[in-house]
Amino acid sequence: MTSEATEERRARLVEVYEEASTCVRCPLSETRTKVVFGAGNADADLMFVGEAPGAEEDRQGLPFVGRAGGLLNELLGEIGLSREDVFIANVLKCRPPGNRDPQPLEIESCRPYLFEQARLIEPRVVCTLGNFATKLLSGSPTGITKVRGTPQVKALGDRTVFLFPLLHPAAALRTPAMADTLREDFAKLPDLLSGPLPDPPEPPAGNAGEGEEGPSKPPRDDQLDMFG
């Protein structure tokens, strides 16, 4: 990709951040402290998608900054990566009150932002953390425990990627056996990242995120350095 195309892609990612930063598509806009758009390397080969921000993420405006984020950092280090090498986002950009499960309207409202992030970052591998991210991006109702650790070839918009479902780090913190499983699955990531890109799935998978656009662009603020 030319430097001009890279700059255009990065500029569009900033625009999407700006669009999300004052989003009022669902009632979560009334209770959030900050929109948690995502953070990391805007040219990352590896992207993580979690469920929703928690209390500390809502306060800081950054994803995975609590105990689950600490475990994620540890697991990345074990495969020779750091947060600066990856991009981390969530299905929801705003915290649900009391950390309750995301609701359908909220998922639908945030979905265009997530699919546009994936399109612009152009990852080779998208790791879904837990049930909500896995079901949304795989397009299947099958639960995480049945599909974790097995790569899937998926079309996200006009891009074909390896979708790699993983247990959520928060679940692994509660159950030592899950932590061992998550660590085993993480160990598969280097091979996925170093291998060739997957061929498009046959027949082509329909994708509700394709071609969707966010709302009109609001003013910039001081979070733009969250993705390099």
C-alpha positions as YAML, in Angstrom:
chain: A
units: angstrom
residues:
- id: 1
  name: MET
  ca: [0.00, 0.00, 0.00]
- id: 2
  name: THR
  ca: [1.32, 3.46, -0.90]
- id: 3
  name: SER
  ca: [2.03, 6.02, 1.81]
- id: 4
  name: GLU
  ca: [-0.76, 8.18, 0.37]
- id: 5
  name: ALA
  ca: [-3.28, 5.35, 0.68]
- id: 6
  name: THR
  ca: [-2.08, 4.66, 4.23]
- id: 7
  name: GLU
  ca: [-2.55, 8.29, 5.20]
- id: 8
  name: GLU
  ca: [-6.04, 8.34, 3.67]
- id: 9
  name: ARG
  ca: [-6.96, 5.22, 5.61]
- id: 10
  name: ARG
  ca: [-5.65, 6.68, 8.85]
- id: 11
  name: ALA
  ca: [-7.49, 9.95, 8.24]
- id: 12
  name: ARG
  ca: [-10.72, 8.05, 7.72]
- id: 13
  name: LEU
  ca: [-10.14, 6.15, 10.98]
- id: 14
  name: VAL
  ca: [-9.82, 9.48, 12.78]
- id: 15
  name: GLU
  ca: [-13.11, 10.56, 11.18]
- id: 16
  name: VAL
  ca: [-14.82, 7.40, 12.42]
- id: 17
  name: TYR
  ca: [-13.47, 8.07, 15.90]
- id: 18
  name: GLU
  ca: [-14.87, 11.60, 15.73]
- id: 19
  name: GLU
  ca: [-18.24, 10.27, 14.60]
- id: 20
  name: ALA
  ca: [-18.36, 7.80, 17.46]
- id: 21
  name: SER
  ca: [-17.16, 10.26, 20.08]
- id: 22
  name: THR
  ca: [-20.50, 12.08, 20.25]
- id: 23
  name: CYS
  ca: [-22.76, 9.26, 19.13]
- id: 24
  name: VAL
  ca: [-26.33, 9.36, 20.45]
- id: 25
  name: ARG
  ca: [-27.70, 6.38, 18.53]
- id: 26
  name: CYS
  ca: [-28.75, 4.51, 21.68]
- id: 27
  name: PRO
  ca: [-29.55, 5.34, 25.34]
- id: 28
  name: LEU
  ca: [-26.03, 4.43, 26.49]
- id: 29
  name: SER
  ca: [-25.03, 7.93, 25.39]
- id: 30
  name: GLU
  ca: [-26.96, 9.25, 28.39]
- id: 31
  name: THR
  ca: [-25.02, 7.26, 31.00]
- id: 32
  name: ARG
  ca: [-21.47, 7.02, 29.66]
- id: 33
  name: THR
  ca: [-18.52, 9.04, 30.91]
- id: 34
  name: LYS
  ca: [-16.45, 8.58, 27.75]
- id: 35
  name: VAL
  ca: [-16.83, 6.76, 24.46]
- id: 36
  name: VAL
  ca: [-14.31, 3.91, 24.33]
- id: 37
  name: PHE
  ca: [-13.56, 3.80, 20.62]
- id: 38
  name: GLY
  ca: [-10.52, 1.54, 20.67]
- id: 39
  name: ALA
  ca: [-6.77, 1.95, 20.81]
- id: 40
  name: GLY
  ca: [-3.56, 0.61, 19.37]
- id: 41
  name: ASN
  ca: [-1.74, 0.29, 16.07]
- id: 42
  name: ALA
  ca: [-3.84, 1.56, 13.16]
- id: 43
  name: ASP
  ca: [-1.86, -0.73, 10.82]
- id: 44
  name: ALA
  ca: [-2.08, -3.82, 13.02]
- id: 45
  name: ASP
  ca: [-2.17, -7.33, 11.60]
- id: 46
  name: LEU
  ca: [-3.94, -8.46, 14.77]
- id: 47
  name: MET
  ca: [-7.16, -6.95, 16.10]
- id: 48
  name: PHE
  ca: [-9.03, -7.88, 19.28]
- id: 49
  name: VAL
  ca: [-12.74, -7.30, 19.79]
- id: 50
  name: GLY
  ca: [-14.17, -7.54, 23.28]
- id: 51
  name: GLU
  ca: [-17.67, -7.06, 24.62]
- id: 52
  name: ALA
  ca: [-18.10, -3.62, 26.21]
- id: 53
  name: PRO
  ca: [-16.24, -1.13, 28.38]
- id: 54
  name: GLY
  ca: [-16.23, -1.57, 32.15]
- id: 55
  name: ALA
  ca: [-16.07, 1.10, 34.82]
- id: 56
  name: GLU
  ca: [-12.36, 1.88, 34.47]
- id: 57
  name: GLU
  ca: [-12.54, 1.86, 30.66]
- id: 58
  name: ASP
  ca: [-15.50, 4.27, 30.86]
- id: 59
  name: ARG
  ca: [-13.48, 6.55, 33.11]
- id: 60
  name: GLN
  ca: [-10.31, 6.55, 31.00]
- id: 61
  name: GLY
  ca: [-11.84, 6.21, 27.54]
- id: 62
  name: LEU
  ca: [-9.50, 3.31, 26.73]
- id: 63
  name: PRO
  ca: [-10.26, -0.41, 26.25]
- id: 64
  name: PHE
  ca: [-9.02, -3.23, 28.49]
- id: 65
  name: VAL
  ca: [-7.29, -1.18, 31.18]
- id: 66
  name: GLY
  ca: [-8.50, -3.23, 34.17]
- id: 67
  name: ARG
  ca: [-7.50, -6.70, 35.37]
- id: 68
  name: ALA
  ca: [-8.68, -8.35, 32.13]
- id: 69
  name: GLY
  ca: [-6.46, -5.93, 30.23]
- id: 70
  name: GLY
  ca: [-3.54, -6.90, 32.42]
- id: 71
  name: LEU
  ca: [-4.01, -10.54, 31.50]
- id: 72
  name: LEU
  ca: [-4.32, -9.61, 27.83]
- id: 73
  name: ASN
  ca: [-1.02, -7.73, 28.05]
- id: 74
  name: GLU
  ca: [0.61, -10.75, 29.70]
- id: 75
  name: LEU
  ca: [-0.64, -13.14, 27.02]
- id: 76
  name: LEU
  ca: [0.56, -10.84, 24.26]
- id: 77
  name: GLY
  ca: [3.99, -10.70, 25.83]
- id: 78
  name: GLU
  ca: [4.18, -14.48, 25.86]
- id: 79
  name: ILE
  ca: [3.90, -14.55, 22.06]
- id: 80
  name: GLY
  ca: [6.33, -11.68, 21.54]
- id: 81
  name: LEU
  ca: [3.79, -8.88, 21.07]
- id: 82
  name: SER
  ca: [2.63, -5.84, 23.01]
- id: 83
  name: ARG
  ca: [-0.42, -3.59, 22.97]
- id: 84
  name: GLU
  ca: [1.46, -1.25, 20.65]
- id: 85
  name: ASP
  ca: [1.49, -4.01, 18.02]
- id: 86
  name: VAL
  ca: [-2.28, -4.68, 18.00]
- id: 87
  name: PHE
  ca: [-5.57, -2.81, 17.88]
- id: 88
  name: ILE
  ca: [-8.16, -3.40, 20.61]
- id: 89
  name: ALA
  ca: [-11.83, -2.48, 20.39]
- id: 90
  name: ASN
  ca: [-15.20, -3.63, 21.72]
- id: 91
  name: VAL
  ca: [-18.61, -4.49, 20.29]
- id: 92
  name: LEU
  ca: [-20.04, -1.58, 22.30]
- id: 93
  name: LYS
  ca: [-18.28, 1.76, 22.52]
- id: 94
  name: CYS
  ca: [-20.10, 2.82, 25.71]
- id: 95
  name: ARG
  ca: [-20.40, 1.09, 29.08]
- id: 96
  name: PRO
  ca: [-23.73, -0.63, 29.82]
- id: 97
  name: PRO
  ca: [-24.97, 0.38, 33.30]
- id: 98
  name: GLY
  ca: [-23.84, -2.09, 35.94]
- id: 99
  name: ASN
  ca: [-21.80, -3.96, 33.30]
- id: 100
  name: ARG
  ca: [-24.93, -5.76, 32.15]
- id: 101
  name: ASP
  ca: [-24.99, -7.66, 28.86]
- id: 102
  name: PRO
  ca: [-25.22, -5.64, 25.64]
- id: 103
  name: GLN
  ca: [-28.73, -5.29, 24.27]
- id: 104
  name: PRO
  ca: [-29.69, -5.78, 20.59]
- id: 105
  name: LEU
  ca: [-30.31, -2.08, 19.93]
- id: 106
  name: GLU
  ca: [-26.92, -1.21, 21.39]
- id: 107
  name: ILE
  ca: [-25.12, -3.81, 19.31]
- id: 108
  name: GLU
  ca: [-26.91, -2.66, 16.17]
- id: 109
  name: SER
  ca: [-26.07, 0.98, 16.90]
- id: 110
  name: CYS
  ca: [-22.35, 0.30, 17.36]
- id: 111
  name: ARG
  ca: [-21.91, -2.29, 14.63]
- id: 112
  name: PRO
  ca: [-21.13, 0.16, 11.79]
- id: 113
  name: TYR
  ca: [-18.26, 1.65, 13.79]
- id: 114
  name: LEU
  ca: [-16.72, -1.77, 14.46]
- id: 115
  name: PHE
  ca: [-16.98, -2.96, 10.87]
- id: 116
  name: GLU
  ca: [-15.47, 0.29, 9.61]
- id: 117
  name: GLN
  ca: [-12.61, -0.06, 12.10]
- id: 118
  name: ALA
  ca: [-11.88, -3.54, 10.77]
- id: 119
  name: ARG
  ca: [-12.04, -2.32, 7.18]
- id: 120
  name: LEU
  ca: [-9.66, 0.56, 7.76]
- id: 121
  name: ILE
  ca: [-7.14, -1.19, 10.01]
- id: 122
  name: GLU
  ca: [-6.93, -4.13, 7.58]
- id: 123
  name: PRO
  ca: [-5.96, -6.84, 10.09]
- id: 124
  name: ARG
  ca: [-5.04, -10.35, 9.01]
- id: 125
  name: VAL
  ca: [-6.50, -11.88, 12.17]
- id: 126
  name: VAL
  ca: [-9.45, -10.67, 14.24]
- id: 127
  name: CYS
  ca: [-9.69, -12.27, 17.69]
- id: 128
  name: THR
  ca: [-13.16, -12.18, 19.21]
- id: 129
  name: LEU
  ca: [-13.11, -12.27, 23.00]
- id: 130
  name: GLY
  ca: [-16.16, -13.99, 24.46]
- id: 131
  name: ASN
  ca: [-19.69, -14.70, 23.27]
- id: 132
  name: PHE
  ca: [-20.99, -11.33, 22.09]
- id: 133
  name: ALA
  ca: [-18.07, -10.45, 19.82]
- id: 134
  name: THR
  ca: [-17.89, -14.01, 18.48]
- id: 135
  name: LYS
  ca: [-21.59, -14.24, 17.64]
- id: 136
  name: LEU
  ca: [-21.65, -10.80, 16.02]
- id: 137
  name: LEU
  ca: [-18.60, -11.22, 13.79]
- id: 138
  name: SER
  ca: [-19.09, -14.89, 12.98]
- id: 139
  name: GLY
  ca: [-22.77, -14.43, 12.18]
- id: 140
  name: SER
  ca: [-23.49, -17.64, 14.11]
- id: 141
  name: PRO
  ca: [-25.38, -18.21, 17.39]
- id: 142
  name: THR
  ca: [-22.91, -20.92, 18.43]
- id: 143
  name: GLY
  ca: [-21.39, -20.20, 21.84]
- id: 144
  name: ILE
  ca: [-17.75, -19.43, 22.46]
- id: 145
  name: THR
  ca: [-16.93, -22.68, 24.26]
- id: 146
  name: LYS
  ca: [-17.74, -24.68, 21.11]
- id: 147
  name: VAL
  ca: [-15.80, -22.56, 18.63]
- id: 148
  name: ARG
  ca: [-12.87, -21.16, 20.62]
- id: 149
  name: GLY
  ca: [-9.37, -21.85, 19.37]
- id: 150
  name: THR
  ca: [-10.42, -22.72, 15.81]
- id: 151
  name: PRO
  ca: [-9.80, -20.15, 13.05]
- id: 152
  name: GLN
  ca: [-12.69, -19.26, 10.75]
- id: 153
  name: VAL
  ca: [-12.47, -17.55, 7.38]
- id: 154
  name: LYS
  ca: [-14.87, -14.63, 7.35]
- id: 155
  name: ALA
  ca: [-15.68, -11.66, 5.15]
- id: 156
  name: LEU
  ca: [-15.91, -8.44, 7.16]
- id: 157
  name: GLY
  ca: [-17.30, -5.97, 4.70]
- id: 158
  name: ASP
  ca: [-15.06, -6.28, 1.62]
- id: 159
  name: ARG
  ca: [-12.15, -7.84, 3.53]
- id: 160
  name: THR
  ca: [-11.47, -11.51, 4.19]
- id: 161
  name: VAL
  ca: [-9.79, -12.30, 7.50]
- id: 162
  name: PHE
  ca: [-9.10, -15.12, 9.90]
- id: 163
  name: LEU
  ca: [-11.63, -14.84, 12.71]
- id: 164
  name: PHE
  ca: [-10.18, -16.46, 15.80]
- id: 165
  name: PRO
  ca: [-12.62, -16.85, 18.73]
- id: 166
  name: LEU
  ca: [-11.08, -16.77, 22.19]
- id: 167
  name: LEU
  ca: [-12.38, -16.98, 25.73]
- id: 168
  name: HIS
  ca: [-12.73, -13.56, 27.32]
- id: 169
  name: PRO
  ca: [-9.86, -12.69, 29.67]
- id: 170
  name: ALA
  ca: [-12.37, -11.72, 32.38]
- id: 171
  name: ALA
  ca: [-13.72, -15.29, 32.36]
- id: 172
  name: ALA
  ca: [-10.18, -16.65, 32.51]
- id: 173
  name: LEU
  ca: [-9.49, -14.55, 35.62]
- id: 174
  name: ARG
  ca: [-12.40, -16.24, 37.38]
- id: 175
  name: THR
  ca: [-11.54, -19.80, 36.36]
- id: 176
  name: PRO
  ca: [-7.92, -21.06, 36.30]
- id: 177
  name: ALA
  ca: [-8.75, -23.83, 33.80]
- id: 178
  name: MET
  ca: [-10.06, -21.20, 31.37]
- id: 179
  name: ALA
  ca: [-6.82, -19.25, 31.77]
- id: 180
  name: ASP
  ca: [-4.86, -22.32, 30.71]
- id: 181
  name: THR
  ca: [-7.14, -22.79, 27.68]
- id: 182
  name: LEU
  ca: [-6.81, -19.13, 26.70]
- id: 183
  name: ARG
  ca: [-3.02, -19.37, 26.94]
- id: 184
  name: GLU
  ca: [-3.01, -22.47, 24.71]
- id: 185
  name: ASP
  ca: [-5.15, -20.72, 22.12]
- id: 186
  name: PHE
  ca: [-2.96, -17.60, 22.19]
- id: 187
  name: ALA
  ca: [0.02, -19.79, 21.32]
- id: 188
  name: LYS
  ca: [-1.62, -20.48, 17.92]
- id: 189
  name: LEU
  ca: [-1.62, -16.83, 16.92]
- id: 190
  name: PRO
  ca: [1.96, -16.50, 15.60]
- id: 191
  name: ASP
  ca: [1.34, -19.16, 12.94]
- id: 192
  name: LEU
  ca: [-1.91, -17.48, 11.88]
- id: 193
  name: LEU
  ca: [-0.21, -14.12, 11.61]
- id: 194
  name: SER
  ca: [2.75, -15.42, 9.61]
- id: 195
  name: GLY
  ca: [0.75, -17.52, 7.14]
- id: 196
  name: PRO
  ca: [-0.91, -16.37, 3.92]
- id: 197
  name: LEU
  ca: [-4.14, -14.42, 3.95]
- id: 198
  name: PRO
  ca: [-7.22, -16.63, 3.58]
- id: 199
  name: ASP
  ca: [-9.10, -16.91, 0.32]
- id: 200
  name: PRO
  ca: [-12.61, -15.45, 0.38]
- id: 201
  name: PRO
  ca: [-15.21, -17.88, 1.77]
- id: 202
  name: GLU
  ca: [-17.33, -19.77, -0.74]
- id: 203
  name: PRO
  ca: [-20.08, -18.87, -1.25]
- id: 204
  name: PRO
  ca: [-19.35, -15.28, -0.26]
- id: 205
  name: ALA
  ca: [-20.74, -14.58, 3.19]
- id: 206
  name: GLY
  ca: [-23.30, -11.79, 3.38]
- id: 207
  name: ASN
  ca: [-22.41, -9.09, 5.85]
- id: 208
  name: ALA
  ca: [-24.73, -6.53, 7.34]
- id: 209
  name: GLY
  ca: [-21.81, -4.23, 8.08]
- id: 210
  name: GLU
  ca: [-20.82, -3.77, 4.44]
- id: 211
  name: GLY
  ca: [-21.26, -0.29, 3.17]
- id: 212
  name: GLU
  ca: [-22.69, 1.11, 6.39]
- id: 213
  name: GLU
  ca: [-21.68, 4.61, 7.37]
- id: 214
  name: GLY
  ca: [-21.63, 6.32, 10.73]
- id: 215
  name: PRO
  ca: [-23.38, 9.59, 11.63]
- id: 216
  name: SER
  ca: [-22.14, 13.05, 10.68]
- id: 217
  name: LYS
  ca: [-18.73, 14.17, 11.88]
- id: 218
  name: PRO
  ca: [-18.52, 15.97, 15.26]
- id: 219
  name: PRO
  ca: [-15.63, 18.10, 16.57]
- id: 220
  name: ARG
  ca: [-12.25, 16.55, 17.37]
- id: 221
  name: ASP
  ca: [-11.01, 16.10, 20.92]
- id: 222
  name: ASP
  ca: [-7.90, 14.93, 22.74]
- id: 223
  name: GLN
  ca: [-8.17, 11.16, 22.33]
- id: 224
  name: LEU
  ca: [-6.88, 10.97, 18.78]
- id: 225
  name: ASP
  ca: [-3.43, 9.75, 19.86]
- id: 226
  name: MET
  ca: [-4.95, 6.50, 21.07]
- id: 227
  name: PHE
  ca: [-4.16, 4.94, 17.71]
- id: 228
  name: GLY
  ca: [-0.79, 5.47, 16.11]
...
